[in-house]
Amino acid sequence: MEFSTNDTTSHELPPVVLDGNEVSQTSVDSFPDAIYGNVVWQTLLSRPRTCSDSMCAGIATCPSNGTLALHQHTQAEIYYVLEGSGEVEIGGVRHHVTEGSLLWIPGDAMHGVFCGPDETLKWLYVFPEGRFEDIVYRFKVADAPKTVVTLGNERALEDIEQK
């Protein structure tokens, strides 16, 4: 169900409650080019699909030997590891994470996710934005094309110039 994007204050919005069936039926997205990683995600909370006005959230999964390439975005982000293990690099430092780990990633911090051959990682991600489409990922990928890649109507990926 889509909600109007008319301006309303938070106290006027109804709560959002998604049951397991709704979560499992949410479409799975991926990057248009594997150079950005082979992580897949389901955006669960995001306007206009839900009436959230100040946060968006979803579930991401990194497969064994998988990655979410190093990237940054203006908004801070929270990861809460739901299952599995892997490494999350933030600001050049790798952190081993397992089920129950919580990470706060500052805005504009370079970060990425890496899983070894015997690891998979599934986490909840949360941004302080009402629409996931407003998060612009800027990737640090050596062989990436130097153009903006668009996902959907407004979703953008940008490559960072290599120094």
Helices and strands as residue ranges (DSSP letters): G 10-12, H 20-24, E 29-30, G 34-36, E 40-45, E 56-62, E 67-72, E 77-90, E 93-98, E 102-105, E 111-114, E 121-127, G 132-134, E 137-139, E 149-151, E 155-159
